Amino acid sequence: MPLNARIPQAGTDTAVRDYVQALLRQYRSEDDARQEKIRALEEAGHRIVDGGQTGHDEWEVTDWRTGDLIISGTGDYHAYDAATARLDPDGKWLHVETIETGPTSVEPVGLPASLAEACQDWLGYAATTDEDVAQFVGWSVEEVARHRKAD
């Protein structure tokens, strides 16, 4: 080993595993909080919608909970705004992407920021399977899937 080589910090593998577990818990907690906020908004009379631009000048609005098409059309955002204002004159529709619960973060204790970012990226990759994550963190595949799934 070269004299200037750094010896890995003891417990780094545990720190990475702990960080990935904390990220999974954060994902679940954020999604649970978002679902609770959506339920409260619906109870207050709001309709949660999804949709937007689907083509060059085409758009649609769907019911977020059911996926049912509410309206679709063509034109720019003025046409979209006019159609939604006509169907939602009281402003009770809320686009699901605008519903936030506040930022939360997990402190990467004992990890360089670049390694923490790589862990976040790894969890977000579609190619990263729940099986791979479960094997790494020591959880069941079902538990990992429950924490990674956004409702």
C-alpha positions as CSV (number, residue, x, y, z in Angstrom):
1,M,0.0,0.0,0.0
2,P,1.4,3.4,-0.9
3,L,2.4,5.6,2.0
4,N,-0.1,8.3,1.0
5,A,-3.0,5.8,0.6
6,R,-5.9,6.4,2.9
7,I,-7.2,3.6,5.0
8,P,-11.0,3.3,4.7
9,Q,-12.8,4.8,7.7
10,A,-14.0,2.0,10.0
11,G,-17.8,1.5,9.8
12,T,-18.2,3.2,6.4
13,D,-20.1,0.2,5.0
14,T,-22.5,0.4,8.0
15,A,-22.8,4.2,7.5
16,V,-23.8,3.7,3.9
17,R,-26.4,1.0,4.8
18,D,-27.7,3.2,7.7
19,Y,-28.0,6.1,5.3
20,V,-29.9,4.1,2.6
21,Q,-32.3,2.8,5.3
22,A,-32.8,6.3,6.6
23,L,-33.6,7.5,3.0
24,L,-36.1,4.7,2.6
25,R,-37.8,5.7,5.9
26,Q,-37.8,9.3,4.7
27,Y,-39.5,8.4,1.4
28,R,-42.2,6.5,3.2
29,S,-42.7,9.3,5.7
30,E,-43.0,11.9,3.0
31,D,-45.4,9.9,1.0
32,D,-47.6,9.2,4.1
33,A,-47.7,12.9,4.9
34,R,-48.6,13.7,1.3
35,Q,-51.4,11.2,1.4
36,E,-52.7,12.6,4.6
37,K,-52.7,16.1,3.2
38,I,-54.5,14.9,0.1
39,R,-57.2,13.2,2.2
40,A,-57.6,16.4,4.2
41,L,-57.9,18.5,1.1
42,E,-60.5,16.1,-0.4
43,E,-62.5,16.2,2.9
44,A,-62.5,20.0,2.6
45,G,-64.1,19.7,-0.8
46,H,-61.1,19.8,-3.2
47,R,-60.7,17.5,-6.2
48,I,-57.2,16.3,-6.8
49,V,-56.4,16.3,-10.5
50,D,-53.5,15.3,-12.7
51,G,-52.7,15.9,-16.3
52,G,-51.4,18.7,-18.5
53,Q,-49.8,18.9,-21.9
54,T,-50.0,15.5,-23.7
55,G,-48.8,16.7,-27.2
56,H,-47.6,19.7,-29.1
57,D,-50.8,21.6,-28.4
58,E,-52.9,18.9,-26.7
59,W,-53.8,18.7,-23.0
60,E,-56.0,16.7,-20.6
61,V,-57.1,16.8,-17.0
62,T,-57.8,13.6,-15.2
63,D,-59.1,12.7,-11.7
64,W,-56.0,11.8,-9.8
65,R,-57.7,9.2,-7.6
66,T,-59.6,7.4,-10.3
67,G,-57.7,8.2,-13.5
68,D,-60.9,9.2,-15.2
69,L,-60.6,11.7,-17.9
70,I,-62.4,15.0,-16.9
71,I,-61.6,17.0,-20.0
72,S,-59.1,17.2,-22.9
73,G,-58.5,19.7,-25.6
74,T,-56.2,21.5,-27.9
75,G,-54.6,24.9,-27.7
76,D,-52.1,26.7,-25.6
77,Y,-52.3,27.3,-21.8
78,H,-54.9,29.9,-22.3
79,A,-57.3,27.3,-23.7
80,Y,-56.4,25.0,-20.9
81,D,-57.0,27.7,-18.3
82,A,-60.3,28.7,-19.8
83,A,-61.6,25.1,-19.9
84,T,-60.5,24.4,-16.3
85,A,-62.0,27.7,-15.1
86,R,-65.3,26.8,-16.8
87,L,-65.4,23.3,-15.2
88,D,-64.0,24.5,-11.8
89,P,-65.4,28.0,-11.3
90,D,-64.9,27.8,-7.5
91,G,-61.2,26.9,-7.8
92,K,-61.6,23.6,-5.9
93,W,-59.3,21.6,-8.2
94,L,-55.7,21.1,-7.1
95,H,-53.1,19.6,-9.3
96,V,-51.4,16.7,-7.5
97,E,-47.9,18.0,-8.3
98,T,-48.6,21.2,-6.4
99,I,-49.4,19.3,-3.1
100,E,-46.3,19.5,-0.9
101,T,-45.7,18.6,2.7
102,G,-42.5,20.5,3.2
103,P,-38.9,19.5,2.7
104,T,-37.3,16.9,4.8
105,S,-33.8,15.6,4.6
106,V,-31.6,12.9,6.0
107,E,-28.2,13.8,7.3
108,P,-25.5,11.6,5.7
109,V,-23.6,11.0,8.9
110,G,-20.1,9.8,8.3
111,L,-20.4,10.0,4.5
112,P,-19.0,12.4,2.0
113,A,-21.7,14.4,0.3
114,S,-20.9,12.9,-3.1
115,L,-21.4,9.3,-1.8
116,A,-24.7,10.3,-0.2
117,E,-25.8,11.8,-3.5
118,A,-24.8,8.6,-5.2
119,C,-26.9,6.6,-2.8
120,Q,-29.9,8.8,-3.5
121,D,-29.4,8.4,-7.2
122,W,-29.0,4.6,-6.8
123,L,-32.4,4.4,-5.0
124,G,-34.0,6.5,-7.7
125,Y,-32.8,4.5,-10.7
126,A,-35.5,2.4,-12.4
127,A,-32.8,-0.3,-12.9
128,T,-32.3,-0.6,-9.1
129,T,-34.5,-3.4,-8.1
130,D,-36.2,-3.8,-4.7
131,E,-34.4,-7.1,-4.5
132,D,-31.0,-5.4,-4.8
133,V,-31.9,-2.8,-2.2
134,A,-33.4,-5.4,0.2
135,Q,-30.2,-7.5,0.0
136,F,-28.1,-4.4,0.7
137,V,-30.0,-3.0,3.6
138,G,-31.1,-6.3,5.1
139,W,-34.8,-5.8,4.8
140,S,-37.4,-7.9,3.1
141,V,-38.2,-7.2,-0.5
142,E,-41.8,-6.3,0.5
143,E,-40.6,-3.8,3.1
144,V,-38.3,-2.1,0.6
145,A,-41.1,-2.0,-2.0
146,R,-43.5,-0.4,0.5
147,H,-40.9,2.3,1.3
148,R,-40.0,3.0,-2.3
149,K,-43.5,3.1,-3.6
150,A,-45.0,6.5,-4.0
151,D,-48.8,6.4,-3.9
